[in-house]
Amino acid sequence: MATFRIESVIDGNTFEVSPPWEFDGETGNLVQATGYDAPKSGKGAIAAEQKLSILMQNKNVELESPQGIEGGRLLCEVYFQGINLADYFPAYKEHDDESIEELEE
């Protein structure tokens, strides 16, 4: 996809971009980064939101591999300076079942 500017951070993996994205006949400004699942409540949620704000506010990102739209948010991979945003949040990265088994061993 194209390059977008992060205008505001909603939570640890959701933010508003400009210009609006277009996907599957829909347009919008909200994006939810995939590949990690930031906490939605408590101190962890505040910390994740602050980290994302400091790192990304008013920065340009690339949106790739859109997976769909949920609640008006485009679900996709987000890249900042060529690095997947999920890599900036290793504690919250999503693992497939095989990776979890390896971690538990």
N, C-alpha and C positions, 0 to 999 in steps of 0.2 A: 504494500500500500504506500501511501504518501507520508510526508512529514507533517506533523502537527505540533502545536505549541500547547503546553499544559498551562491552563489559565487558573485553575483552582483545584485543590485536593479535597476530596470528599471524605475518604478514609484511607487505610493503609494500602489498598490496591485499586481504588476507584478515584477517577479525576475527570475534570471537564477540559475539553480541548477545543481549539479553534484552528483552522476553519472546521465546520461540521464534517463528520465522516459520512460516507454513503456506502451502504452494504445491502444487497438483496432487496433493492427498491425502497429502502428506508434511509433516513438521515437522522443524525443526532449529534450531541456534544459529549455525552457521558461514555467513558471507557472503563472497563474493569480488566486489569491485567491478569492474565492466566499464568500458571506455572508456580504460583505460591498462594497461600491462603492466610492473609493477615488477620489477626484477632479483630473481632467486631465490638468487643466491650472490654472494660477494665483498663488497667495501666498498659497492658501490651498493645491495646488498640490505639491509645494515645501516643505511645512511643513509635509505633509503625506509621501513624499519620504524620507525626512530626518529622520522622526520618524522610518520608516520601516528600513532604513539603520542602524541606531543606535541600534535598537532592534535586528535585524536579521542578519546583515552581518556576514558571516563565522560561522553561527550557524546551527545546525541540526534541521530539521523539518520533520514532517510526513505528507504525502499527502494522503487524504482519499476522498471517495465518488466522484470520477471523473465524470464530467457531459458531457465531450466531449472536442473537440479540436477546437479552434477558432483562426485563424490567426497564427497558429503554437504554440499557447499557450495551455497548459493543464488547463482546468477550473476545480478547485477542492477545497475542504475544506483543509485548512492548519492548522496544530497544532504545537504549540511550547510549550514544557514542559507540554503537555497534555491540553493546553488551545487553543481554536479556535482563530486563528489570528484576526478574525472579532471582538472578544471581546476586543482587544487592540485598536480598532478604533470605539468606540461606536457612535460617531457623524456621522459616515458614514455607519452604519449598515443598511442593507436592511430589510424592514418590509413588511410583507404581508398586504393585504388590511384590514384585521380584526385588526391587530395591529395599523395601521394608524388611523382607526376610534377610537380606544381606546385612542390614544394619543391626538386626536383632541377634545375629550370630556372634 
